Amino acid sequence: MMFIKLVIGKLIVNVVSAYASHVGLDEEVKKLFWEDLDEVGRGIPSTEEIFIGGDFNGHIGTTSNGFDDVHGGFSFRERNGGGVSLLEFAKAFEKEAIEVLRVSRGIFGGRQGDWWWNGEVQGKVKAKKVTYTEWLECVDEEKKNRLKDIYRKA
């Protein structure tokens, strides 16, 4: 979790970048993450703005089902435990700090995780993967060493 406070004239903006524990970790670790995020949120005076973004490793589902006040009515997949935690967090702050709960699909014309890369980065990653495959399949040791160096530089 990262936190930065910006003073813009008379406006104070708190930006929090939070990345929740991934699926498969102990429930106690996940609980501590949400407690820490709650502590950060409650530590910000109501006179200041707060923007929280990150990857909460949860799916909030396509329907609001009991979270009408914080669920924007847009999403995908089935709601899971991480999604419930995120919705509960948003609901706890609804009157204090939450205006919009925005959801990213995580996939935009590509594989999950690389949808935000620009064309240059995507091209370099693709070239690196091609070199890696050639390196693995190569049987000539001299050529294999050259490919390994090209791969490392890529």
Disulfide bonds with the S-S distance in Angstrom:
none
